[in-house]
Amino acid sequence: MIKIHNGKILLLILAILLMLTGCKIWLPWAKKVEMARSTPEGLYQQGVEEYQDRNFKRAIELFQRVKEEYPLSTLAIMAEIGIADAHYSAKEYADARLVYAEFLNLHPTNENLPYVMYQIGMCHFNMITTIDRDQSEAAKALKEFERLAVRFPNSKFAVMAEKMIRDCKKTLGDQEFYVGEFYFKNRQYRAALQRFEKIAREYANVGLDYKVTYFIAETKRLMAEADAKMKKTAEKK
């Protein structure tokens, strides 16, 4: 006969037998496990696990518990970022931006500020619509990335922001070109020229230079022809 030396194994077998027979049993270590999972560390770890499993709503709930139940814990600050990250990963960019912005206001000297500022820019960037629509989100994203690059120039997120600055300028330049080309096709040359010159002035070196230079020259040529024609018509009168 095999002798069981481990008391916990014996109790576990007893628990299984009692469950099979419909009886209830109190297990002393079960309460310890439950209590451990209710600590700030336990709740935060559960939130991380849910986040990694892409259960973002559940992750937010757990991070929120850390924030509300243990506001003085060092993990409460990380939980705030966790909430924002979960919203972001769920593509809830407007909600994520609000949480990141709140973090920025509440913790202006926190070491994670470069990351938070970068994420605010990315929230705006991910809400950019097509070039035939309003591009205010692109302008806001550009502003956030430029602010990050100036405030934390040595951060790795500043390097990442530089690329996003170029992408934002390209987006804004494309929208200006779209409008300028519309005016050009409708022979509203002065309005078109204003748009093309704005691109050359504010959005240089983002891949639009060649065609903008061409359209500026072509627009000026057509404007000159139109002016000459009008002058000639006026002289005949």
Buried (B, 14 or more C-beta within 10 A) or exposed (E): EEEEEEEEEEBEEEBEEEEEEEEEEEEEEEEEEEEEEBBBBBBBBBBBEBBEEEBBEBBBBBBBBBBEEBEEBEBBBBBBBBBBBBBBEBEBBEBBBBBBBBBBEEBEEBEBBBBBBBBBBBBBBBBBEEBEEEBEBBBBBBBBBBBBBEEBEEBEBBEBBBEBBBBBBBBBBBBBBBBBBBBBEEEBBEBBBBBBBBBBEEBEEBEBBEEBEEBBEBBBEBBEEEEEEEEEEEEEE
